[in-house]
Amino acid sequence: MTRRELISTEIELPKDEVYYQIKRIIDNLPKPVDGLGKFEDLICKIGSMQDTIHPDIKEKALVVMCADNGILEEGVTEVGGYMTGLICKKMADGEASVCYMADIAGVKVMPVDIGINGDIEGKNLIVNKIAKGTKNFVKEPAMTEEQVLEAIKTGMDIVTKLKSEGYGLICTGDMGIGNTTTAVALICAILEGDPEALAGRGAGASDAIHKRKLDAIFEGLHIYGYDGSAGFSSLSGYDSPYGMGQDAGRIVEMVMNLGGLDIAGLIGIFIGGAINHIPVVVDGILPAAAALAADNIIPGCKSYMLGSHFGKEPATEIVFEELEIDPVINADMAMGEGVGAVMLMPMLDMVMSMYNNLGTEEEESLNYD
């Protein structure tokens, strides 16, 4: 896939009329109007994305993009890079934290080795290794353009395959030590944001580690000219979008310079979801960075995105506001792996069961075609 082919991708936006048909059915159920709050909106959105008043999310998959990051050379985390492959293998063998949760939630876990610095095996592992990790972005671009485009195409192809297998909803997850640094760097570049306001401590980083993380992000933004001659945008009193509508080719370059193979793969998942009319759940800081990039590359992708939880990273909430995504879980989590998305699924299933069982009679009474 070339950059031109990617940028020329077209998507069809969800139909508003389907959303309001479902909303009318829900409003007439034997319950208080808007009694289930955001969950009612989620059901309406899923139906409009699938273009049906009978949305189907029985088959659900969690795609976890796994890759190593060259920025680890800058000491941005206390955990060694070897953990990326270790956790990915546990996921592939059904032994990671998210796997036990997914078993309860009825979600198929699909770890993808898109860039682990080493070779691992696992019964459920998808291997589509673009490279053995990225480069250190403070020394050179993290990836080549060819690698970015190949990773995006990988994500798109995965969604197309899942659609053919009958999956109605996709959760996103990530595994890559140090990837909160790449994610925040990319978000800062796209939104012209201040790293000090957007970069959290990840999984409990010390003051020294957090400073190295900030230094790496600042340096990367400066090297590639993303810090801006007028300084960083203020995040105080956030009340309007900024950075959206940037040239799509420039966003691809930002991913190439600052991002990761996991981010690029997830960009493909979000674009693929929009192409195939499949809802995709944004979970945590890395999928949030990928979602933001995807919607800047292919405007309208956000129309096929749902939010699971806010997380601890300050940048996540800003991205959700930018993309007009409203998560329903606010539990101060920082697990990664797609855990928040999986935790959302049982709640969605409960509301969907109510709608499917009570909504049938209501649909007939409202005389919908």
Disulfide bonds with the S-S distance in Angstrom:
none
